[in-house]
């Protein structure tokens, strides 16, 4: 009798969380699938058809779009791993000078939204007005530009610069925890550097490298900011920019929602497969623990005369990711119109664009909306992720693996597809007055960033011993009181770090915000896009500078909390 009375309770946590996650993740994807089969492209349209799939996959332009997407992703992965992996190795495994400073500087570019990074590099490498092109043309006496940012190579370069901090964060712990004694033992047995690299180093690093490569691949498939800013003006379309084009810039002026859904439905299968591969790779990383007991002593590789060159390499990345973009944005924000660097132009410097940031009511509204959306999304993600992680890691509730899987799925869904799917959901469920408000952005961001929150807090709870919670339960405290007074208190630094990370990224998110943009829910990222698209780069640069400052403070706070956790 007692067992019967208590049996249903073990399902309550997972039933509740599964219902919430199903509404956030499965319901939008279900609406997307139904819409792809409707003649009118909307969930409530009558009838079913495969015409949308025929229109998409019989389009002669599709192979080129797929080719562009694959080239963009492959190039970004290769270059991102090269920069991020090299920096992680230099910081964690060598005696490079100022390693602690370099570690902080590598993470700092996360404060620069990809949209602003793309805009900055357009100003630096534009064929007509790019600063670097002008300098090289004058210095070398050339009649034409040296670089053209409006190209596939330009897109890959900017995306690679943007993903280096994430790559570094994935690879650095693996480098830090690998005992160099294994390589030394191989060298003592007569193995050369190439054989050590192939037989020892790469096998040990394989899970981390695969994890980083898959994560960057997913990011390359879903990112819109850089392909939209650099590729779309010269009609280089990838998956994300093609979806945006069909939703906003078609010749007829009408969104092609049916074709968007059909394209998204098939690509989501690929992205979900990549997401599951990433999950498997991160799980396998725990099987490659190579830290010994008392004998483990991390010994840095001595660079010798290459120490300064290594530091220069780190400085080069920081210059490409932060100094050059921020300098050109600051310069542009001080100019009344777009002009190159020169002593004559310095006479034109004005704070009018910056004054407009604080005087323009539209900018003020966008800033307030951004603050509310970022804070609410971060709070929702942190609270929901804390409950999910407790159920997955601490409880023995039936169905917790399903909860973990559902919480992981959003990592593979592009923000631009989440935006389209939420349009279907909240136009259909009109009794929920969310469409066109800032709250639909909160739902979108909470869905997009939930995977990060659960992965991070899972790791935090795994590292916390359960003895205190068990003692609290043994003393008669209810699970909610144990969770609130003990678990949350112990995990507080991790919770705050997740909140800051989500808030910072929500403040710069563009793709889903652009799709869901309405008159009353403009945020700073969409306002930046509007300024840039409308030919107001100086106004966009002024807003961007202040946004980078705000995000920089948040990223700095996040780094400090991460160091405290270690």
N, C-alpha and C positions, 0 to 999 in steps of 0.2 A: 504493500500500500504506500509506504514511504517512497519507494523507488518510483512508483507510478506518478506520485504527486510531484516529484522533483525532475523527472525525465524531461518534460517539455522545457524546463528552464534552461537546459544546456543549449537549446536551439534559439532562445530569445536574442542573444547578442548577434548571432549570425543572420537571423531572419531580419532584424531591424537594419543592420548594416547592408545586407544584400539588397533590401528594398531601396535604400537611399542610393547605393551605387548603381543599381539597375536603372533608376530614374535619371541619374546623372550621365550614365555611359550607354546603357543598352537601349533605352527609349529613343534618344537622338539617333543612334545608328539604325534602329528599326525604322524610324520615319524616313531616314535617308534612303534605305533600301526600297521602301514602298514608293517613294517619290521617283526613284529611277525607273519604276515600272508603270508610272502613270503617264498618259498622253500629254496632260497639261503640265507635268513636272512638279505638281504639288500633291501632298498626301491626300487631300480631299477630292482631287480630280477624279471623274468617273472613268471606269474601264482600266484594263491592263494592256500593256504593249511592251515589245522589245525594241521599239523604234528608237528610243534614246540610246540604247546600246549600239544599234546599227549606225546611228548618226555619228557616234563618237569613234567607234572602232573601225568604221569603214572610211573615216576621214583620211585623205592622203597626207595631211599634215601631222597626223598622230605619230608615225615612226620618228619624225624629226624631233617632236617634243619629248618622246621617250628617250631618244638618243641624247638630247641635250641634258635631260634630267640625270641620266646615268653618268655622263661625262662630268657634270657639275658635282655630283655626289662623290664619284671616284677621285676626282682631282682634289676636292676639299678634304677627303679622308687622308689621302697621301700626304698632302702638304701640312695638314693639321697634325698628323702623327709625327711628321719630321720635326716640326717646330716644338710641339708640345712634349714629345718623347725626349728630344734632345735636352730641352730645358729641365725636364723632370730628372733626367740622369745627371746633369750637371749639378743641380741643387742637392739631390739626395745621395749621390754616390761619388762625388769628387771633392777636391779641396779648393774649388773655385772661390775667389774672394767674395765677401758680402753676400753669402748664400741666403741668410735670413731676409735681407733687404730684397734680393732678387725674387724670393718666394712671394713676398707681399706685392711686388710690382707686377709679377705675372698674373696675379688674380685681379688686380685693379682694373684692367680693361673690361671686366664684366659690367662696370658702371657705364660704359658707352653703349647705348642701344645700337643694334645692327643697322637700323635705318640711318642714324647719324654717322656711323662709320662709313656707310656707303656714300652718303652725301659728301662727307669730308674728302673721300678719295676721288670722287668725281671732280671736286674743286682742285685737287692736287694733280690728277692725271687726265683731265679732260683734254681731248685733242686740240681744242681751240683756245681754251682759257686756263688750262691746268698749270699750276705754279711750277711743278717739276719739269713739265714739257717746255715751258717758256725759258726756264733757266738753262736747260740742256740745249735748246735750239740756239740761244745766244752764245753759250760757251763753245759749242761745237760748230757753229756756223751752218746749221741745218735749215732746210727750207720747210720741213714738215715735222710733225710731232714724233717723238721717240716711242711713247706709250699711248695706248688707247684703252681707257678704262671700260668703254662700252663694248665689251667683248666677253667671250666665255672665259678667257684667261683672267680678265679683270674680276669677273664674278667669283671665280675660284679663289683668287688671291684674297679678296676681302672676306669671303666666308671662312677661309682657313685662318686668317688673323683673328676672326671673331670666335672660333671654336677652340683656340689654343688654351685659354684658361680652363675650360671644361676638360680637355684632354689631359692637361697637367694635373688637375685634381683627381682624375681617375688613375693615372699612372704613378704619381708621386708616392702614394702609400706602398705600392708594390715594389718600387725601387728601394724605398726606405727599409722594408722588412726583409729583403733578400740578403741572406748571409753571404758575404763575399768569400768566405772560406771554401765554398763549393767551387768557385772559379779558381781559387788559389790551389786547391787540391788537384784540379784538372791540369793546371799549369805545371805543378810539381811532377805530375805523371808524364810530362812531355808533350802535352797538347799545345798547339799553337793558338794564337788569338782567333783565327778564323774558326778553328774546330771548337774552341771554347764558346764562341758566339753561337755557333750552330747547334752544339750538343748540350750546352749547359744553360746559357743565358736565355736564348729564345724559348726553349721548352718551359722554363720557370716563369717567364714573362708572358707566355702565350695567352692565358686566361685574361690578364689585364689588357693586353694588346687587342685581343678580340673584342673585349667589352668596350674599349675606347672606340675601336673602328666601327662597331655596330651602332653605338650611341651617336657618333658623328654622322654615320650614314642616315639614321633616322632624322637627325637634325637637318641634314641636307635635303631630304625629301620634303620636309614640312616647312622649311623657312620661306618666308615671302619677302621680307624687308629688302634683302640684297638683290635677288632676281627681279623683284618688282621695280626697284630704283635704277638698277644698272642695265638689266636685260630687256625689260619691256619697251623702253624707248627705241631700241634698235630691233625689236621683234625677235628676241631670243627668249622663247618661252620654255619654262619648266613646269612641272606639275602644279605647284602652288600659284604661279603667275597665270597659268592657263585658266585655273578655276576662278581667280579674281577677274580675269578678262571676260569670261563668260557671264560673270555675275554683275559687272559694272560697265564695261566698255564695248559692248557688242555694237555692230553697225546699226541694228534695229533699235537699240536703246533699251530692249527688254531683256531681263535676265534669263539665261537658258538653264533654268533650274533642273530640268530633266536630264540634260547632258552633264551638268555638274555632278548630279547624283550618280549617274552611270559611270563616269570617270572615277569618282571617289570610291565607289563601291568595290571596284576591282583593285585599285591601288591600296585600299585599306587591307586587303588580304596580304599583300606584299609587306606592308608596314607592320602588321600584326605578327607576321612570321619573323621579321627582324626584331621586333620587341621581345618575342619569346626566346630568340637566340641570345639577345642581350641578357635576359633574365637567367638563362642557363649558364652563360659565361660568368656572370657575377656570382652565381652559386658555386661554380667550379673553383673560383678563386680561393675559397676556404679550404679546398683540398690540397692547395699548394703552399701550405704553411711551412716555411723553411727557417723560422727563428728557433734556435735551439734553446737550451736552458742557460745555465750560468756561463757556458763557454761562448755564448754569442757576443761578439764585439764588432760592431759595424766599423770597418776601416775604409776611409775614403780613398778613392783612386787618385794618385798624385799626377796632376797635369803638367807639372814642371813649367817649362817655358810657354805652355799653352794656356796658362791660367788667365793671362790678360786677354787672350783671344776669346776664351770662353766667356769672360765678363763682357767683352765687346759684343758677342753674339746675343747675350741677354739684353744688353743695351739697345741693340738693333731692333729686337722685337718690341721693346717698350717704346722706342721711337716710332715704329710703324703702327702700333696699336693705340698709343695714347698721345705722345708729344706732337707728331705731325698732324693727326686729325684734330686734336684740340686747338692747336695753334691756328690752323686754317679756319676753324669754326669761330674762334675768338676774333680773328682778323675780319672775317666776313661780317660778324655781328656788329663791328665798329664802323663799317663802311655804309654810306648811303645807297650804294649800288654795288654790283659785283665787279670787283677790280683786283688785279694782281698785286703782289707785294712790291712796294717801291717806297723810297723816301718821299717822293712827291705825293703819293697817295696817303701818307701818314697825316698830311695836313687836312684830309677830309674826315678824319676820325671823329665819330660822334657817339654819344650814348643814347641817341634817339630810339634805336631799336630795343635797347635794354629798358628804357623808360616805358616803352609801349608794352613790354611784358607785364609791368605792374599797373599800367593804366587801362589797357584794353580789357573790357568786360568779358569778351569772349575767351580771352586767354585766362582770365581769372576764374571763369566758370569751368573751363577745361582743367585747370590746375586743381580746383576743389573736387571736381568729379574724379580726377585721377587719384587724389588722396583718399577719398571715400572708398572707391572701388578697390584700390590696392590694400587698404586696411581691412576691409570686409572680406576680401578674397583670402588674404593671409590668415585672418582669424578663422574663417571657415575651414581652410585647408589644415591648419594646425590642430584645431579641435577634432575634426573628423579623422585626421591621420593618427592622432593620439589614441582615439578609441579603436581604430582599425589595428594599429600596431599592438595594442594591449591584447586584443582578441587573438591576433595571429601569433604573437610571441609568448605571451604570458598564460593565456587561458587554454583550456582543453576543449573549448566549445566545438561541437560538431559543425562541419562546414567551413571552418576557418580558412582552409586552402582556397575555397571558392572566393571568399572575401578578399584574400590576398591577390588572387588572379584578377578579379574585377578592378581592384584598386590600381593594378599595374597597367591595365589595358590603355588608359589615356596617354601613356608615353608614346604610343604609336599613332595617335590620331592628330593630324595637323590642326593647328588653331583655326585655319581658314575653313576646314571641313566642320569642325565643332561649331563655328559661327553659322554656316549654312544649315546644319542640322538643327540648331536651336531656333532658327527662323521658322522651320517647319513645325517644331514642337509648340512654340508659344503663339504662333498664328492659328494653329489648330486648337490648342487648349486656351481659347480666348478668355475663359473665366479666370485665368491667372494673369493679372495685369502687369506683365513683365516686359513684353516686347516694346522696344523703343526707349527703355529706361536704362539707368545705370545698373539696375539689378540683373539684367540679362548678361551684362559684362561680368558681374560678380560670379554668376553661375558658370559662364564660359571659362574664366580664369581659374576658378576653383576646380573645375574638371581637368583643365590642361595641366595644372601644377600638383594635382593630388598624388600622382606617382612619385614625384620627388619627395613630398612630405612623408609618405609611408615608407619609402626606401630608407630615408634618413633616420626616422624614428625607430624603425625596425632595428637598425644598427645600434642606436642608442640603448634600447631596452635589452638587446642581447648582451651588451657590455655591463649592464647593471645586475648585480646578484639579486636573486629573488628572496633571500633570507629575511630581509626587513618586511617585505610584503607578507611573507608566510607568518612571521611573528605577529603582524597586525591582525591577520585573519584568525590566528590561533587565540588571540586575546578577545575575540568576539566581535571585532569591527566588521561592518558590512563591506562588501566588495567596493561599493562606491566610495565609502570613506577611506578605505585603503588606497584606492586609485587616486583620490584627490589629495590626501594628506601625505602619502608616501611616494607613490609612483611618479606623479606629476612633479612633486618637489625635487626628487632625485634627477628627473629628466629635464628640469627647467632650462638649463643652458641649451640643450638640444632643441627644445620647443621654441625658445626665443630665436635661435639661429634659423630654424625653419621659417618662422614668421618673417624675419627680416629678409631672407632670401626670396620668399614668395612675393613680399611687398615690393622689393626692388625690381623683380622681373615683371610683375604685374604693371608697374609704373612705366615700363618700356614696351610692353606687348603691343603689336600692331595688327597682325593678321586677322585674328578673330574680332578685334575692335573695329577694323575697317569694314568687315562684312556686316557687322551689327550696328554700324554707325547710324544714328538718327539725329534729329534736331536737338533732342534734350539729353543726349548721352555722349557728347563730344569729350574726348580726353586728350591729353597732351600729345600722345603718339599719333592720333588721327589728325590733330591740328597741325603737327609738323608735316605730315604727308600732304595736307591741303595747301599749306604755305609753299612747299616745294613744287607740287604739281601746278600751282597757280603762278609760278614764276616769281616767288618772293623769297629767294634764298637768304637774304639778309635777316628778314624777320624769322625764318626758320632757324637760322644759326643762333640768334639771340635766345630763343626759347630753348634750343638744344643745349647751349652752354649751361643754363641754369638747371636744366634737367640732369645733366651729367654731374653737376655739383651735388645735387640732392641725392642722386643714386650713388655717387662716390662715398658720401657720408654713410649711407646704409651698407654698402659693401664693406667699408672699413669696419663698421660695427660688427658685421657678420664674421669677418676675419678674426677680430679680437675674441669673439665668443668661440669660434672654432679652435683657436689656440688654447683657450681656457679648458675646453673639453679634453684636449690631448694631454 
